[in-house]
Amino acid sequence: MRATFSSKQKIPKEEWKLIFVQEIPNWIQVPMMFYIPDCPSKNDLTKKIMRHGGIVVAIHECCTYQIKPVNEDIKSADYFPGAVYDSTWILDSIRAGELLHNAEYFQ
């Protein structure tokens, strides 16, 4: 499920820095993929991820990062097997202006 945005929205240019992309050496940048279970804060997180170059997917795949939104009552059954990271990783990376190492955000 992808969020849609109005082309009339005005977002300051500094908020559009591509953070959630990965380099394929000597080739291109590819968007990082994130899985967020349905919850009230999913839309807000999706907008922030997409604004910084990432995408949010409906199904977890081997190269997808599963994100647990802060202060949401989400059960482990709502996630696929594999690593789950706290959404503060996303928010802290945006504040820092670069992708932070995810080890300290592992749930």
N, C-alpha and C positions, 0 to 999 in steps of 0.2 A: 504494500500500500504506500503510495508516494503522496506526499503533501503537495497541494497545488498553491501557487502564489499568484497574486495579481501583478501584472507587469507595471501597474501604477504605484506599487509600493516603493517608497523611497527609503533605502537603507544606506547609511553612510559607507563610503568606499572602504574605510579601514575595517569595517565589520565583515568584508567579503574576502579576507585573506584565506587562501587555500591551505588548510592545515591537515585535513583528513584525506590525504592522497599518499600513495606509495610510489616510489620511483622503480621503474624497471630499468636497470642499468643500460645506458646508451640507447634508450628507446623513448618511453613516454611515462607520464604520470597516470596512475590508475586510481579511481576513487576507492577509498576503504568502504567496506560494507558492514553495516551494523544491524543487529536484530534487537528490537525492543518489544516486549509483550504489550498487549493492549492495556492501557491504563490512562488516567486523566492527564498525565504529563507527557505522554508519547508525542503528541502533536508539537509541543514546544521544543522538545529535544530533537525531533525530526527536522524542524525548521533550522535549528542551530547547526546540526550536522550538515545539512544540505547547503547552507549558506557558506560553509567552510570546505566544500568540495567532496564530502562523503555522501553516501546514499544509505537509506534504510530499506531493508528487504523484509518480505513477509515470512520467509522461511530461512532458518539457519542453515548455512552451508559450511564447508570446511574452512573457508577463508573469511568467515563472518565473525565479527566480535559481538557477543551477546552483552547487552547493557541492562543493568538493574537501576531503574530510576530511584533517586533518593526519596525517602518518606512515602513510598508506595507499598501497599500490602500485596506483594506478588509472591506466589508460592513457587517452590522449586519445580513443581510439575508444569509450570508455565514456560519453562525453558527446555531447550534441547540438551542432550548430554554434551558436556564440554565446559570450558571456562566461561565464567560470567564476571563482568567488570562493573564496578560502581560508576554511575553516571557522572560523578565528580571528576573522573578522568577526562570526560568530554569538556566539562565546564572549565576545569583547571587548564587544559590545553588551549582553549580559546582565550582565556585570560592571559596566558603566557605567550600567546602568539606563535606557538610551535607545538608539535606533537610530543607529549611527555611520555616517558617510559611507563608502561601499564602495570608493572609488577606490584606496585604498592596499592593498586586499585582492584586487585584480584579479590573476588568474594569467596 
